[in-house]
Amino acid sequence: MVHFIGAGPGDPELLTIRGKRLIDEADVIIYAGSLVNPAVLKDAKKDAKIYNSASMHLEEVIQVLKEAEEQGKQAVRVHTGDPAVYGAHREQMDALDRLGIAYDVIPGVSSFLATAAVLKKEYTLPGVSQTVILTRMEGRTPMPEKEKLVDLAKHQATMVIFLSVGQMEELAGQLMTAYPPETPVAVVYKATWEDQKIVTGCLADIARKVKEAGITKTALTVVGNFLGSEYELSKLYDKHFTHEFRKGIS
């Protein structure tokens, strides 16, 4: 069986217990070297064959997994964060299906969750936003027609934007077609890594600040008033609110 493993956002201690065990036991490891912290592999077997998928195309990845299966070796495919978010692992799973090779997926901590953690913020604040949009800017890979950034911005929900920090000026301009210029923004470079950087500002000035910080890639942009200080208290812990497990005080 092939194991697809979410390696988490960077800090090797944020790898799941199961994910670490499978990596440490694997005979063959394919990892996304441009994004996965090499420290995640530090306890791999000394004789494990390790491949960096940054220089591989899809057919090469599948061939390595196929050969491991034929040789009775345990293979793991290590993705950054959680592979379900911009992980491009569906096409790999479909290819394994066609070959009749069994696999499973071990989830990981996505960078968007690590970003909220290092910012010490909550994306879904009562009275502010109860919706989180995960998206990216259109670049060399186009976006579906109904998912243009200017259209998503109309909801003014909490927005998490992947793979787009290199287009920050254009990104901010598109968002300001719907969000006010003073809407708070945070850019987190390599959340949970030792060289993590955090840049905060608003839509009107974030492009300048990101340029001054020298951030051009490997960063997440989060936008919305959840970054502010005003919100309503949750009903969940309101002493006057009755729910299944507690009767409210009248």
C-alpha positions as CSV (number, residue, x, y, z in Angstrom):
1,M,0.0,0.0,0.0
2,V,1.1,3.5,-0.8
3,H,0.6,6.1,2.0
4,F,0.0,9.8,1.0
5,I,1.1,11.8,4.0
6,G,0.4,15.4,4.9
7,A,3.7,16.6,6.4
8,G,2.3,19.7,8.0
9,P,3.3,23.3,7.6
10,G,7.0,23.0,8.4
11,D,7.7,22.3,12.0
12,P,8.5,18.6,12.1
13,E,6.7,18.3,15.5
14,L,3.5,19.2,13.7
15,L,3.6,15.9,11.7
16,T,1.0,13.5,12.9
17,I,2.1,10.5,15.0
18,R,0.9,8.1,12.3
19,G,2.5,10.1,9.5
20,K,5.9,10.1,11.3
21,R,5.7,6.3,12.0
22,L,5.0,5.6,8.3
23,I,7.8,7.8,7.1
24,D,10.2,6.3,9.5
25,E,9.2,2.7,8.4
26,A,9.2,3.4,4.7
27,D,11.5,1.8,2.2
28,V,10.8,4.4,-0.5
29,I,10.0,8.0,0.2
30,I,8.9,10.6,-2.4
31,Y,8.7,14.1,-0.9
32,A,7.9,17.6,-2.2
33,G,11.4,18.9,-1.6
34,S,10.6,22.5,-2.5
35,L,8.1,22.7,0.3
36,V,8.5,19.9,2.8
37,N,10.9,20.6,5.7
38,P,13.8,18.0,5.3
39,A,13.7,17.6,9.1
40,V,10.5,15.6,8.6
41,L,12.6,12.8,7.1
42,K,15.4,12.9,9.7
43,D,14.5,9.5,11.3
44,A,14.0,7.7,8.0
45,K,15.7,4.3,7.6
46,K,19.3,4.6,6.5
47,D,18.7,2.4,3.5
48,A,15.5,4.1,2.4
49,K,15.4,5.4,-1.1
50,I,14.5,9.1,-1.0
51,Y,13.2,11.0,-4.1
52,N,12.6,14.7,-4.4
53,S,9.5,15.2,-6.5
54,A,10.4,18.8,-7.2
55,S,12.4,17.5,-10.2
56,M,10.0,14.7,-11.2
57,H,7.0,14.7,-13.4
58,L,3.8,12.7,-12.7
59,E,4.8,9.6,-14.7
60,E,8.1,9.4,-12.9
61,V,6.4,9.6,-9.5
62,I,4.0,6.8,-10.4
63,Q,6.7,4.7,-11.9
64,V,8.7,4.8,-8.6
65,L,5.5,3.9,-6.6
66,K,4.7,1.1,-9.1
67,E,8.2,-0.4,-8.8
68,A,8.1,-0.2,-5.0
69,E,4.8,-2.1,-5.0
70,E,6.2,-4.8,-7.4
71,Q,9.2,-5.2,-5.1
72,G,7.1,-5.5,-2.0
73,K,8.5,-2.3,-0.5
74,Q,6.6,0.2,1.6
75,A,6.3,3.5,-0.2
76,V,5.2,6.9,1.1
77,R,4.3,10.1,-0.8
78,V,5.0,13.1,1.4
79,H,3.2,16.3,0.6
80,T,3.4,19.7,2.4
81,G,0.6,20.7,4.7
82,D,-2.5,18.6,4.0
83,P,-2.5,17.1,0.5
84,A,-6.2,17.9,0.0
85,V,-5.4,21.6,-0.4
86,Y,-3.4,22.4,-3.5
87,G,-1.6,19.1,-3.2
88,A,-2.2,17.7,-6.7
89,H,-2.5,14.2,-5.2
90,R,-5.9,13.3,-6.8
91,E,-4.2,12.6,-10.2
92,Q,-1.7,10.4,-8.4
93,M,-4.4,8.4,-6.7
94,D,-6.3,8.0,-9.9
95,A,-3.2,6.7,-11.6
96,L,-2.7,4.2,-8.7
97,D,-6.4,3.1,-9.1
98,R,-5.8,2.3,-12.8
99,L,-2.8,0.2,-11.8
100,G,-4.7,-1.6,-9.0
101,I,-2.4,-0.3,-6.3
102,A,-4.0,0.3,-2.9
103,Y,-3.3,3.6,-1.0
104,D,-4.6,5.7,1.8
105,V,-4.2,9.3,2.9
106,I,-2.9,10.5,6.3
107,P,-4.1,14.1,6.8
108,G,-1.8,16.9,7.9
109,V,-1.9,20.4,9.4
110,S,-2.5,22.8,6.5
111,S,-0.5,26.0,6.3
112,F,-3.7,28.0,6.5
113,L,-4.3,26.5,10.0
114,A,-0.7,27.0,11.0
115,T,-1.0,30.6,9.8
116,A,-4.0,31.2,12.1
117,A,-2.1,29.6,15.0
118,V,1.0,31.8,14.6
119,L,-1.1,34.9,14.2
120,K,-3.1,33.8,17.3
121,K,-6.4,34.5,15.5
122,E,-9.7,32.8,14.8
123,Y,-11.0,32.8,11.2
124,T,-14.7,32.4,12.2
125,L,-15.5,35.2,14.6
126,P,-19.2,35.6,15.6
127,G,-20.6,38.7,14.0
128,V,-17.6,39.2,11.8
129,S,-17.3,36.2,9.5
130,Q,-18.5,32.6,9.6
131,T,-17.2,31.7,6.2
132,V,-13.6,31.0,5.1
133,I,-12.7,31.1,1.4
134,L,-9.5,29.2,0.4
135,T,-8.3,30.4,-3.0
136,R,-5.4,31.7,-5.1
137,M,-4.7,34.3,-7.7
138,E,-4.8,33.4,-11.3
139,G,-1.4,32.8,-12.7
140,R,0.1,30.3,-15.2
141,T,-2.6,28.0,-14.1
142,P,-6.0,29.6,-14.8
143,M,-8.9,29.8,-12.4
144,P,-12.4,28.5,-13.2
145,E,-14.5,31.2,-14.7
146,K,-16.9,31.4,-11.6
147,E,-14.0,31.6,-9.1
148,K,-12.3,34.9,-10.1
149,L,-10.8,36.7,-7.1
150,V,-12.9,39.8,-7.7
151,D,-16.1,37.7,-7.6
152,L,-15.1,35.9,-4.4
153,A,-14.2,39.2,-2.8
154,K,-17.8,40.3,-3.0
155,H,-18.7,38.1,-0.1
156,Q,-16.2,40.0,2.2
157,A,-15.7,36.7,4.0
158,T,-12.5,35.7,5.7
159,M,-10.2,34.9,2.7
160,V,-7.1,32.7,2.7
161,I,-5.0,33.2,-0.5
162,F,-2.4,30.6,-1.4
163,L,0.4,30.7,-4.0
164,S,0.0,34.4,-4.7
165,V,2.4,36.5,-2.6
166,G,4.5,37.3,-5.7
167,Q,1.5,39.1,-7.2
168,M,0.6,41.1,-4.1
169,E,0.0,44.5,-5.8
170,E,-2.4,43.0,-8.2
171,L,-4.0,40.8,-5.5
172,A,-4.6,43.8,-3.3
173,G,-6.0,45.8,-6.2
174,Q,-8.5,43.1,-7.0
175,L,-9.6,42.7,-3.4
176,M,-10.2,46.5,-3.1
177,T,-12.9,46.3,-5.7
178,A,-15.0,44.8,-2.8
179,Y,-13.2,45.2,0.5
180,P,-12.5,48.6,1.9
181,P,-8.8,49.7,1.6
182,E,-8.4,49.6,5.4
183,T,-9.3,45.9,5.6
184,P,-6.6,44.2,7.6
185,V,-4.2,41.8,6.0
186,A,-1.5,39.5,7.2
187,V,1.1,37.7,5.2
188,V,2.9,34.8,6.8
189,Y,6.1,33.5,5.3
190,K,6.8,29.8,6.1
191,A,4.5,29.5,9.1
192,T,6.1,27.4,11.9
193,W,9.5,27.2,10.2
194,E,12.6,28.7,12.0
195,D,12.8,31.5,9.5
196,Q,9.1,32.4,9.7
197,K,8.1,36.0,9.0
198,I,4.9,37.9,9.6
199,V,3.9,41.1,7.9
200,T,0.7,42.9,8.8
201,G,-1.0,45.8,7.3
202,C,-4.1,46.7,5.3
203,L,-5.1,46.2,1.7
204,A,-3.9,49.7,0.9
205,D,-0.3,49.2,2.1
206,I,0.4,45.4,2.2
207,A,2.0,45.2,-1.2
208,R,4.6,47.8,-0.2
209,K,5.3,46.1,3.2
210,V,5.7,42.7,1.6
211,K,8.1,44.1,-1.0
212,E,10.1,45.7,1.8
213,A,10.2,42.4,3.7
214,G,11.6,40.7,0.6
215,I,8.9,38.0,0.5
216,T,8.3,36.6,-2.9
217,K,7.1,33.1,-2.4
218,T,6.2,30.4,0.2
219,A,3.8,32.7,2.0
220,L,0.1,32.8,2.8
221,T,-2.1,35.9,2.6
222,V,-5.1,36.2,4.9
223,V,-7.6,39.0,4.6
224,G,-10.6,40.1,6.7
225,N,-11.9,41.8,9.8
226,F,-11.2,38.6,11.8
227,L,-7.7,40.2,12.2
228,G,-9.3,43.1,14.1
229,S,-10.4,43.4,17.7
230,E,-14.2,43.7,17.4
231,Y,-16.5,40.7,17.5
232,E,-19.5,39.3,19.3
233,L,-19.1,36.7,22.1
234,S,-19.9,33.1,21.1
235,K,-23.3,31.7,22.1
236,L,-21.5,28.4,22.9
237,Y,-20.2,29.8,26.2
238,D,-22.9,32.4,26.9
239,K,-24.3,31.6,30.3
240,H,-27.8,32.7,29.2
241,F,-27.8,30.4,26.2
242,T,-29.4,26.9,26.4
243,H,-28.0,24.0,24.4
244,E,-27.9,20.2,24.5
245,F,-25.4,20.0,27.3
246,R,-26.2,23.1,29.4
247,K,-29.3,25.0,30.5
248,G,-28.9,28.8,30.3
249,I,-29.3,31.1,33.3
250,S,-32.4,33.2,32.9
